[in-house]
Amino acid sequence: MYDVLILSVMTVGILAMAVFSYKIFHSRAYPVGMVREIPTSQHGTLELEDVSDQEGTTQRIFYSDVWAKRHNQETAYGLFEKGKKRKIHLRFYGGGEPSFPEKPQGSPLEEKVTEHEEALKVYSKQVENLEKRLRRLEAERVQKFQEATEEEKPEAPQVVH
Amino acid sequence: MATFDESLVSVSGRIGHERDFTFYKNNVDLANLLQKELSATPKEITIDTDGDIEIEMSDVGTIIATPSAAIAVGWLTTPKVLSVQQEVEKFVNTLDRLAKLKGSFAVESYSIGLFFRFRPENPLNLLRERGFESSLQFIFSEKAPPDIASLKSSTTRSKGKFRDTIELEASSKDARVRYSRSGNGAGFDSYLTFVVAASLREMLEELKPFAEILLAAERGLRLSGLLSEMK
């Protein structure tokens, strides 16, 4: 009895795979990929073009490399007709104007290096500001003292002819 | 009229140490501690927008605590006073105490600096006559501009265990000279040892000839001012 059950499950599985493979290779419709939910999002557009080779079966999809890397290589497909451009709507990060990051997200090590570089810039700026402040303090103190001393000096005696 | 020994000089000092990464978290507590432990009459204590602590002291100028340094700037005194060891020690001890109150951090550097401000009649022309004209002619190929708005020069040198920086800035209003001497923290047991070795007297002696020229020009300006008032 168990043999029959196992055999039937295997048969169903193999048939399902065969049907699914047929559908994928022979259909022009592709399921839309999942895009991560983001708390604040901005709808944007990404143009996809269907380019078929001479054999008429290969379809290439062009999309932004930066966008793809940003979403960890997840690809998105859209419904389109062969030989025509179609626009599909995708969601991606950020509010306001859609903008892609200048550098794609890299490994944790690369992120650490970037964080360190940013921290170094902030630190250098702080040091520079401190030096300027010290010079200004010093000069102001001396100037104030000199001007105060001048004001205290007695006036020159008036010569009466 | 002031001689060099009686002229006004501003002294600044710094003890640089390894960074205190908890400084900005604890700066309020530290500010309260400094106010309590330092001089009995600090005029004003503030925490600035960067999180650094600034204390206006009545006797040693302004002292500033940052994550990696204890700084005193603007102690107004005269070269004559600086020749008295006890007066210098008062300044040194205040800065030392500030550094210790911040915590036990390895000292990385020490420095001490002198700042003079002179107001002769025409500082730029005076400096041009005294040597900068040839530099301008060298740069501009004998066609040195007749009028300049400002002048800056900076020179560094190594002298034994020390690194000196001499800066000169001049405008139409004044001429400013900064002479600072710094040394590696590991080369000295304490800030006092550093300051004694740095020899403020030697630094002042080096600046004296140049300062006296500018002071003489200042005196000349004041004398002509007095004479014109008497007429």
Contacts between the chains, C-beta under 8 A, distances in Angstrom:
chain1	res1	chain2	res2	distance
A	126	B	50	6.0
A	129	B	50	7.1
A	130	B	50	7.7
A	130	B	52	7.3
A	130	B	64	8.0
A	130	B	66	6.5
A	134	B	12	7.0
A	134	B	64	7.5
A	134	B	71	6.8
A	134	B	73	5.2
A	135	B	178	8.0
A	137	B	62	5.8
A	137	B	73	5.3
A	137	B	74	5.7
A	138	B	10	5.2
A	138	B	12	6.1
A	138	B	73	5.4
A	138	B	74	5.3
A	138	B	115	5.1
A	139	B	115	7.5
A	139	B	117	6.9
A	139	B	176	6.7
A	141	B	10	6.2
A	141	B	61	6.7
A	141	B	62	7.7
A	141	B	73	8.0
A	141	B	74	4.0
A	141	B	76	6.3
A	142	B	8	6.3
A	142	B	10	5.1
A	142	B	74	7.6
A	142	B	76	6.9
A	142	B	115	6.6
A	142	B	117	4.8
A	143	B	117	6.7
A	145	B	8	6.4
A	145	B	76	5.6
A	146	B	8	6.5
A	146	B	117	6.8
A	146	B	119	7.4
A	156	B	226	5.2
A	156	B	229	4.9
A	156	B	230	6.1
A	157	B	230	7.9
A	159	B	230	5.4
